[in-house]
Amino acid sequence: KQVLVHFDLKGAPPKADFYDAAFPLLRKLGATGVLMEYEDMFPYWGALKALSAKNAYNRSELAHILSVAHKNNLKVVPLVQTFGHLEFALKLHEFIELRELSDSPQALCPSLNSSLGLVKTMLDQVLSLHPDTEYVHIGCDEVYSLGRCPRCEERLQLPGTSRDTLFLDHVKSVAQHVVRAGVRPIMWDDMLRGMEPDSVRRWNASQLVDLMVWSYTPNISKDLDAKIWDKYSQFGGVWVASAFKGATGAKQLLPDIGYHLKNHHSWLRALEDHGQSWPLRGIALTGWQRYDHFATLCELFPASIPSLAANLVYLQRGRLDTPELHSIKALLGCNRPIPVFGHTDAHFLFCRFPGAKVLTGVQQLTGLLRQKQIMEKNSNYVGWLGSYNIRHLFGSPDHVRDATRNLSELLGTANHLQRFLGDALSEVYDSYTVAEWMGIFLEPVLRQLNLLDQQTQDLLNINTWPRRPLETTN
């Protein structure tokens, strides 16, 4: 079976040369391919040029990435959103008329010929630069606003038309376009989960498209009951999708390896029980980098390589005991076995895999945040360093000093991390990603600590204090 590793490039896209070291490692860990969700990092051209981010890969960079994948015997499956999660296109003025809802760029209207024209052109351009691909993933998940625009509401008045048929008709048109290009389409499954089996059967496209069934929780049976396993058996090919990062919070710094291992354990058990009913083609380990186009960044890929390694090895061997952990330790060049339960930051790892300095810096940042939180929960801090005390410069010097005993150390760590992480991130990412990540995760902490340091000095510079009340009234 195929084992794909997902690169979610709508956030923190690595430099093209990062793949030179990353792809050989993926192959050693057991991956057979990569699922490349380019979004706005693909070098669109012509009428679609505005879809590309200003720092998108150019054609030579993309060709280099594909060449490195080929050299490492990794299949490349491009992912192109063709229904929901088209925010990167529908946010633009040029495509505003294609929205299902005028005030939301989340999904396009399936009742417009120009909607189909847009996604066909996107697919044509992506496939033209992936001439050897066997598959293309056409997305189609989380189409939340389906059937709500005036055009779709009018269609819903027609006999035999429902929200389900609006969805299925659009997907069938997209899938047929891909098949005519000699490529097998894959789609996400979630929009089919609530449909009646007969609706899917009458669709008569289940042999055209493979289904990718996703669940990222420690107990996938809550998402996928027995009826779903039966319903999906009619498809010509089925993939499953797990997660090694990006599934436990929109602003996480490090993945919870134990959580993701439970997800893979749940998948293996489910496939043992039900997998015979599916024409299973493989699994994709997703690694979401943003929850959608507008969301903040979550766990960075280099900081998640220990999680990816642990889950890939677990999938292959069905266990993660001492021999497996020592094998991973050697492959990643780590100073100790990976801690599989509890967050990685609780057990500092020092490794030598591609981008390992990012992991080192992120672990140090999580330690800094933990120490900052301990300081802020201290009774001296809570009782004598509140905003009222600071505003009126009214605080006990003894308690203020006790409350901020570790402040200078925290500031020193934050200033060190500003330099260290700036350098570490720059080895993997362009300056735009470095600036975004630092602006989200480190710079606010540094500002808070510097402000607290100034406020503390202001409080300690006071040697006499006024009679109460401190507030004055007119």
VEXDREN-2710 file (C-alpha; in Angstrom, 1 decimal):
% VEXDREN-2710
k/r/px/py/pz
1/LYS/0.0/0.0/0.0
2/GLN/1.1/3.6/-0.6
3/VAL/2.2/5.7/2.4
4/LEU/2.0/9.4/1.6
5/VAL/3.3/12.3/3.7
6/HIS/1.3/15.5/3.4
7/PHE/2.9/18.9/2.8
8/ASP/0.4/21.7/3.6
9/LEU/2.1/24.5/1.7
10/LYS/-0.5/27.2/2.4
11/GLY/1.5/27.9/5.5
12/ALA/5.3/28.0/6.1
13/PRO/6.3/26.5/2.8
14/PRO/10.0/25.3/3.0
15/LYS/12.6/26.6/0.6
16/ALA/13.0/24.4/-2.4
17/ASP/16.4/23.1/-1.3
18/PHE/15.0/21.8/2.0
19/TYR/13.5/18.9/0.1
20/ASP/17.0/17.8/-0.9
21/ALA/17.5/16.5/2.7
22/ALA/13.9/16.0/3.7
23/PHE/12.8/13.6/0.9
24/PRO/15.6/11.0/1.5
25/LEU/14.7/11.0/5.2
26/LEU/11.0/10.3/4.4
27/ARG/12.0/7.4/2.2
28/LYS/14.2/5.9/4.9
29/LEU/11.3/6.2/7.3
30/GLY/9.0/4.2/5.0
31/ALA/7.1/6.9/3.0
32/THR/6.4/6.0/-0.7
33/GLY/5.1/9.4/-1.8
34/VAL/4.1/12.9/-0.9
35/LEU/0.8/14.7/-1.0
36/MET/1.6/18.2/-2.1
37/GLU/-1.1/20.7/-1.2
38/TYR/0.3/23.7/-3.0
39/GLU/-2.6/26.2/-2.7
40/ASP/-1.1/29.6/-3.5
41/MET/2.5/28.3/-3.6
42/PHE/1.9/26.9/-7.1
43/PRO/3.2/29.1/-10.0
44/TYR/0.0/29.7/-11.8
45/TRP/0.1/31.7/-15.0
46/GLY/-2.0/33.6/-17.5
47/ALA/-5.5/34.3/-16.2
48/LEU/-4.7/32.6/-12.9
49/LYS/-1.5/34.4/-12.1
50/ALA/-3.1/36.2/-9.2
51/LEU/-3.8/32.9/-7.5
52/SER/-0.1/32.6/-6.7
53/ALA/1.4/34.1/-3.6
54/LYS/4.1/36.7/-4.2
55/ASN/6.6/34.2/-2.8
56/ALA/5.2/31.1/-4.6
57/TYR/7.6/28.5/-6.0
58/ASN/8.7/29.4/-9.5
59/ARG/8.7/26.7/-12.2
60/SER/12.4/25.9/-11.8
61/GLU/11.9/25.4/-8.0
62/LEU/8.9/23.2/-8.6
63/ALA/10.8/21.2/-11.2
64/HIS/13.6/20.8/-8.6
65/ILE/11.2/19.5/-5.9
66/LEU/9.7/17.0/-8.3
67/SER/13.2/15.8/-9.5
68/VAL/14.3/15.3/-5.9
69/ALA/11.1/13.3/-5.2
70/HIS/11.7/11.1/-8.3
71/LYS/15.4/10.5/-7.3
72/ASN/14.1/9.2/-4.0
73/ASN/11.4/7.1/-5.5
74/LEU/8.6/9.1/-4.0
75/LYS/5.4/9.5/-5.9
76/VAL/4.0/13.0/-6.0
77/VAL/0.3/13.5/-5.7
78/PRO/-0.7/17.2/-6.1
79/LEU/-3.8/18.4/-4.2
80/VAL/-5.9/21.1/-5.8
81/GLN/-9.0/22.4/-3.9
82/THR/-11.9/22.5/-6.4
83/PHE/-15.0/23.3/-4.3
84/GLY/-14.6/24.2/-0.6
85/HIS/-11.5/25.8/0.9
86/LEU/-10.9/28.0/-2.1
87/GLU/-10.3/31.0/0.0
88/PHE/-7.0/31.7/-1.7
89/ALA/-8.9/32.3/-5.0
90/LEU/-12.2/33.6/-3.8
91/LYS/-10.7/36.2/-1.6
92/LEU/-9.6/38.1/-4.7
93/HIS/-11.7/40.7/-6.5
94/GLU/-11.2/38.9/-9.8
95/PHE/-13.1/35.8/-8.6
96/ILE/-15.6/37.3/-6.1
97/GLU/-18.6/36.5/-8.4
98/LEU/-17.8/32.8/-8.1
99/ARG/-18.5/32.7/-4.3
100/GLU/-21.5/30.7/-3.0
101/LEU/-22.0/33.5/-0.4
102/SER/-21.0/37.0/-1.3
103/ASP/-19.6/37.6/2.2
104/SER/-17.6/34.4/2.4
105/PRO/-14.7/33.2/0.2
106/GLN/-14.9/29.6/1.6
107/ALA/-16.6/27.8/-1.2
108/LEU/-17.5/28.5/-4.9
109/CYS/-20.9/28.3/-6.4
110/PRO/-21.4/25.0/-8.4
111/SER/-24.2/26.5/-10.5
112/LEU/-21.9/28.8/-12.5
113/ASN/-20.2/27.5/-15.6
114/SER/-17.3/29.9/-14.8
115/SER/-16.8/28.1/-11.4
116/LEU/-16.1/24.9/-13.3
117/GLY/-14.0/26.8/-15.8
118/LEU/-11.8/28.1/-12.9
119/VAL/-11.1/24.7/-11.4
120/LYS/-10.5/23.0/-14.7
121/THR/-7.9/25.6/-15.6
122/MET/-6.3/25.2/-12.2
123/LEU/-6.1/21.4/-12.7
124/ASP/-4.8/21.8/-16.3
125/GLN/-1.9/24.0/-15.1
126/VAL/-1.0/21.8/-12.2
127/LEU/-1.2/18.6/-14.2
128/SER/0.9/20.1/-17.0
129/LEU/3.8/20.6/-14.5
130/HIS/3.2/17.1/-13.1
131/PRO/3.2/15.0/-16.3
132/ASP/4.0/11.7/-14.6
133/THR/1.5/11.8/-11.8
134/GLU/-0.9/8.9/-11.4
135/TYR/-3.3/10.7/-9.1
136/VAL/-4.5/14.2/-8.3
137/HIS/-6.4/15.1/-5.1
138/ILE/-9.4/17.4/-5.9
139/GLY/-10.2/18.3/-2.3
140/CYS/-14.0/18.8/-2.0
141/ASP/-14.1/18.8/1.8
142/GLU/-16.0/21.0/4.2
143/VAL/-18.3/22.7/1.6
144/TYR/-20.2/24.5/4.4
145/SER/-22.3/26.9/2.4
146/LEU/-23.6/24.6/-0.2
147/GLY/-27.0/25.5/-1.8
148/ARG/-27.4/28.9/-0.3
149/CYS/-26.9/31.4/-3.2
150/PRO/-29.9/32.5/-5.3
151/ARG/-28.7/30.4/-8.3
152/CYS/-28.4/27.2/-6.2
153/GLU/-31.7/27.9/-4.4
154/GLU/-33.4/28.1/-7.8
155/ARG/-31.9/24.8/-8.9
156/LEU/-33.1/23.2/-5.6
157/GLN/-36.7/23.9/-6.8
158/LEU/-36.2/21.5/-9.7
159/PRO/-37.5/17.9/-9.2
160/GLY/-34.8/15.5/-8.1
161/THR/-32.4/18.2/-7.1
162/SER/-31.0/18.4/-3.5
163/ARG/-28.0/19.8/-1.8
164/ASP/-26.5/16.3/-2.2
165/THR/-27.0/16.4/-6.0
166/LEU/-25.5/19.9/-6.2
167/PHE/-22.4/18.6/-4.6
168/LEU/-22.2/15.3/-6.5
169/ASP/-22.8/16.8/-9.9
170/HIS/-20.0/19.3/-9.4
171/VAL/-17.6/16.7/-8.2
172/LYS/-18.5/14.4/-11.1
173/SER/-17.8/17.1/-13.6
174/VAL/-14.4/17.8/-12.0
175/ALA/-13.6/14.1/-11.8
176/GLN/-14.5/13.5/-15.4
177/HIS/-12.2/16.3/-16.5
178/VAL/-9.3/14.7/-14.5
179/VAL/-10.0/11.2/-15.9
180/ARG/-9.9/12.6/-19.5
181/ALA/-6.4/13.8/-18.7
182/GLY/-5.4/10.2/-17.9
183/VAL/-5.1/10.8/-14.2
184/ARG/-7.1/9.2/-11.3
185/PRO/-8.8/11.7/-9.0
186/ILE/-9.0/11.4/-5.2
187/MET/-11.5/13.3/-3.1
188/TRP/-12.1/13.8/0.7
189/ASP/-15.0/11.8/2.0
190/ASP/-16.6/14.0/4.7
191/MET/-19.3/15.5/2.5
192/LEU/-20.5/12.0/1.7
193/ARG/-20.8/10.8/5.3
194/GLY/-24.3/12.0/5.8
195/MET/-25.6/11.0/2.4
196/GLU/-27.8/7.9/1.9
197/PRO/-26.0/5.0/0.3
198/ASP/-28.6/5.0/-2.6
199/SER/-27.7/8.7/-3.4
200/VAL/-24.0/7.8/-3.7
201/ARG/-24.9/4.7/-5.7
202/ARG/-27.1/6.6/-8.2
203/TRP/-24.3/9.1/-8.5
204/ASN/-22.6/6.6/-10.7
205/ALA/-19.2/8.2/-10.3
206/SER/-17.8/6.0/-7.5
207/GLN/-15.7/4.1/-10.1
208/LEU/-14.4/7.4/-11.5
209/VAL/-12.9/8.8/-8.2
210/ASP/-11.0/7.4/-5.3
211/LEU/-12.2/8.3/-1.8
212/MET/-9.8/9.5/1.0
213/VAL/-11.4/8.9/4.3
214/TRP/-10.1/11.2/7.0
215/SER/-10.2/11.1/10.8
216/TYR/-7.5/12.5/13.1
217/THR/-8.8/11.5/16.5
218/PRO/-7.7/8.8/18.9
219/ASN/-11.0/7.0/18.3
220/ILE/-12.0/7.1/14.7
221/SER/-15.1/5.0/15.2
222/LYS/-16.8/8.1/16.5
223/ASP/-16.5/9.6/13.0
224/LEU/-16.8/6.4/11.0
225/ASP/-19.6/3.9/11.9
226/ALA/-20.3/0.5/10.3
227/LYS/-22.7/2.1/7.8
228/ILE/-20.0/4.3/6.4
229/TRP/-17.7/1.3/5.9
230/ASP/-20.4/-0.4/3.9
231/LYS/-21.3/2.7/1.9
232/TYR/-17.7/3.4/0.8
233/SER/-17.2/-0.2/-0.3
234/GLN/-18.7/0.7/-3.7
235/PHE/-15.8/3.0/-4.6
236/GLY/-13.1/1.8/-7.0
237/GLY/-10.4/2.8/-4.6
238/VAL/-10.2/4.0/-1.0
239/TRP/-7.4/5.8/0.9
240/VAL/-7.4/6.7/4.6
241/ALA/-5.9/9.8/6.1
242/SER/-4.5/10.2/9.6
243/ALA/-2.4/13.1/11.1
244/PHE/1.1/13.5/12.5
245/LYS/0.6/17.2/13.3
246/GLY/-1.9/20.0/12.8
247/ALA/-4.9/18.3/14.4
248/THR/-4.9/19.3/18.1
249/GLY/-5.2/23.0/17.9
250/ALA/-4.9/25.9/15.5
251/LYS/-1.9/27.5/17.3
252/GLN/0.1/24.6/18.6
253/LEU/3.9/24.8/18.8
254/LEU/4.7/21.1/19.0
255/PRO/2.7/18.0/18.2
256/ASP/1.4/15.6/20.8
257/ILE/3.1/12.4/19.6
258/GLY/1.0/10.2/21.9
259/TYR/-2.2/11.6/20.6
260/HIS/-1.2/11.0/17.0
261/LEU/0.0/7.4/17.8
262/LYS/-3.5/6.7/19.2
263/ASN/-5.0/8.0/16.0
264/HIS/-2.8/5.5/14.0
265/HIS/-3.5/2.7/16.4
266/SER/-7.2/3.3/15.9
267/TRP/-6.8/3.3/12.2
268/LEU/-4.9/0.0/12.2
269/ARG/-7.6/-1.6/14.4
270/ALA/-10.4/-0.4/12.2
271/LEU/-8.7/-1.6/9.0
272/GLU/-8.2/-5.0/10.6
273/ASP/-11.9/-5.2/11.4
274/HIS/-13.3/-3.6/8.2
275/GLY/-10.5/-3.0/5.7
276/GLN/-11.4/-6.1/3.7
277/SER/-14.6/-4.4/2.5
278/TRP/-12.6/-1.5/1.0
279/PRO/-10.3/-1.6/-2.1
280/LEU/-7.6/0.0/0.0
281/ARG/-4.9/1.9/-1.9
282/GLY/-2.9/3.4/1.0
283/ILE/-2.7/6.1/3.7
284/ALA/-1.9/9.7/3.8
285/LEU/-0.4/11.1/7.0
286/THR/-1.6/14.7/7.0
287/GLY/0.4/17.5/8.5
288/TRP/-1.8/20.6/8.5
289/GLN/0.1/23.9/8.7
290/ARG/-3.0/26.2/8.8
291/TYR/-6.6/25.2/9.5
292/ASP/-7.5/27.3/6.5
293/HIS/-6.1/30.1/4.3
294/PHE/-6.8/32.8/6.9
295/ALA/-5.7/30.9/10.0
296/THR/-2.5/31.3/12.0
297/LEU/0.4/28.8/11.8
298/CYS/0.5/25.6/13.8
299/GLU/3.3/23.1/14.3
300/LEU/6.1/23.6/11.9
301/PHE/7.2/20.6/9.8
302/PRO/10.8/20.4/11.2
303/ALA/9.5/20.5/14.7
304/SER/7.2/17.7/13.9
305/ILE/9.7/15.3/12.3
306/PRO/10.0/13.2/15.5
307/SER/6.2/12.7/15.4
308/LEU/6.2/11.8/11.7
309/ALA/9.0/9.3/12.3
310/ALA/7.3/7.7/15.2
311/ASN/4.0/7.3/13.4
312/LEU/5.6/6.1/10.1
313/VAL/7.5/3.4/12.0
314/TYR/4.4/2.4/14.0
315/LEU/2.4/2.0/10.9
316/GLN/4.9/-0.3/9.3
317/ARG/5.7/-2.5/12.4
318/GLY/2.4/-2.2/14.4
319/ARG/4.3/-1.4/17.6
320/LEU/6.7/1.2/19.0
321/ASP/8.8/-0.6/21.6
322/THR/12.4/-0.1/22.6
323/PRO/14.0/-1.5/19.3
324/GLU/11.8/0.8/17.2
325/LEU/12.5/3.9/19.3
326/HIS/16.3/3.2/19.2
327/SER/16.0/2.8/15.4
328/ILE/14.3/6.2/15.1
329/LYS/16.8/7.8/17.4
330/ALA/19.6/6.6/15.1
331/LEU/17.8/7.7/11.9
332/LEU/17.2/11.2/13.3
333/GLY/20.5/11.5/15.1
334/CYS/18.9/12.3/18.4
335/ASN/20.5/12.3/21.8
336/ARG/17.8/10.2/23.3
337/PRO/14.8/8.1/22.2
338/ILE/11.7/10.1/21.2
339/PRO/9.3/10.7/24.1
340/VAL/6.1/9.3/22.7
341/PHE/3.7/10.2/25.5
342/GLY/3.7/13.8/26.8
343/HIS/4.7/16.8/24.7
344/THR/8.1/16.7/23.2
345/ASP/9.1/19.9/25.0
346/ALA/8.9/18.1/28.3
347/HIS/11.9/16.0/27.3
348/PHE/14.4/18.1/25.3
349/LEU/15.6/16.4/22.1
350/PHE/18.8/17.4/20.3
351/CYS/18.9/15.9/16.9
352/ARG/20.6/16.1/13.5
353/PHE/17.8/15.7/11.0
354/PRO/17.0/18.4/8.4
355/GLY/15.8/21.5/10.3
356/ALA/16.5/20.1/13.7
357/LYS/17.6/23.5/15.0
358/VAL/14.0/24.6/14.6
359/LEU/12.9/21.8/17.0
360/THR/15.6/22.9/19.5
361/GLY/14.4/26.5/19.4
362/VAL/10.7/25.6/19.6
363/GLN/11.4/23.3/22.6
364/GLN/13.2/26.2/24.3
365/LEU/10.3/28.6/23.5
366/THR/7.8/26.2/25.0
367/GLY/10.0/26.0/28.1
368/LEU/10.1/29.8/28.3
369/LEU/6.3/30.0/28.0
370/ARG/5.9/27.4/30.8
371/GLN/8.2/29.4/33.1
372/LYS/6.4/32.6/32.2
373/GLN/3.1/31.0/33.1
374/ILE/4.5/29.8/36.4
375/MET/5.6/33.3/37.2
376/GLU/2.2/34.8/36.3
377/LYS/0.4/32.3/38.5
378/ASN/2.6/33.0/41.5
379/SER/0.6/34.6/44.4
380/ASN/3.1/37.5/44.7
381/TYR/2.5/38.3/41.0
382/VAL/-1.3/37.9/41.2
383/GLY/-1.6/39.9/44.4
384/TRP/0.9/42.8/43.9
385/LEU/1.5/43.2/40.1
386/GLY/-2.0/43.7/38.8
387/SER/-2.9/46.4/36.3
388/TYR/-4.4/48.5/39.1
389/ASN/-1.1/48.4/41.0
390/ILE/0.9/49.2/37.9
391/ARG/-1.3/52.1/36.9
392/HIS/-1.1/53.7/40.3
393/LEU/2.6/52.8/40.9
394/PHE/1.4/51.2/44.2
395/GLY/3.1/48.0/45.1
396/SER/5.1/46.4/47.9
397/PRO/8.8/46.3/46.8
398/ASP/9.4/43.0/48.6
399/HIS/6.5/41.3/46.8
400/VAL/7.3/42.9/43.5
401/ARG/10.9/41.6/43.7
402/ASP/9.7/38.1/44.7
403/ALA/7.1/38.1/41.9
404/THR/9.7/38.9/39.2
405/ARG/12.7/37.0/40.6
406/ASN/13.1/35.1/37.4
407/LEU/12.2/37.9/35.0
408/SER/15.7/38.8/33.9
409/GLU/16.4/35.1/33.2
410/LEU/13.3/34.9/31.1
411/LEU/14.2/38.1/29.2
412/GLY/17.7/36.7/28.5
413/THR/16.2/33.5/27.1
414/ALA/13.7/35.4/24.9
415/ASN/16.5/37.6/23.5
416/HIS/18.6/34.5/22.9
417/LEU/15.7/32.8/21.1
418/GLN/15.1/35.8/18.9
419/ARG/18.6/35.3/17.5
420/PHE/18.7/31.5/17.6
421/LEU/15.3/30.9/16.1
422/GLY/15.8/33.7/13.5
423/ASP/18.8/31.8/12.2
424/ALA/17.3/28.3/12.5
425/LEU/14.1/29.3/10.7
426/SER/16.1/31.0/8.0
427/GLU/17.8/27.7/7.1
428/VAL/14.4/26.2/6.2
429/TYR/12.1/29.1/5.3
430/ASP/12.1/32.4/3.4
431/SER/12.1/35.7/5.2
432/TYR/8.3/36.1/4.9
433/THR/7.6/32.9/6.8
434/VAL/10.3/33.7/9.4
435/ALA/8.7/37.1/10.0
436/GLU/5.2/35.6/10.3
437/TRP/6.2/32.9/12.7
438/MET/8.3/35.2/14.9
439/GLY/5.5/37.7/14.9
440/ILE/3.0/35.1/16.0
441/PHE/4.9/33.1/18.6
442/LEU/8.0/35.0/19.9
443/GLU/7.7/38.7/19.5
444/PRO/4.5/39.1/21.6
445/VAL/6.3/37.2/24.4
446/LEU/9.3/39.5/24.1
447/ARG/7.2/42.6/24.2
448/GLN/5.3/41.4/27.2
449/LEU/8.5/40.6/29.1
450/ASN/10.1/43.9/28.2
451/LEU/7.0/45.8/29.3
452/LEU/6.8/43.9/32.5
453/ASP/10.5/44.7/33.1
454/GLN/9.8/48.4/32.6
455/GLN/6.7/48.3/34.8
456/THR/8.6/46.5/37.6
457/GLN/11.4/49.1/37.5
458/ASP/8.8/51.9/37.7
459/LEU/7.2/50.3/40.7
460/LEU/10.6/49.7/42.5
461/ASN/11.6/53.3/41.8
462/ILE/8.9/54.5/44.2
463/ASN/9.9/55.0/47.8
464/THR/6.9/56.7/49.3
465/TRP/3.2/56.1/48.5
466/PRO/0.0/58.2/48.8
467/ARG/-2.8/57.9/51.2
468/ARG/-5.8/55.9/50.0
469/PRO/-8.1/56.2/48.1
470/LEU/-5.9/56.1/45.0
471/GLU/-8.7/57.0/42.5
472/THR/-9.7/60.6/42.2
473/THR/-13.3/61.6/41.4
474/ASN/-14.7/64.8/40.1
END
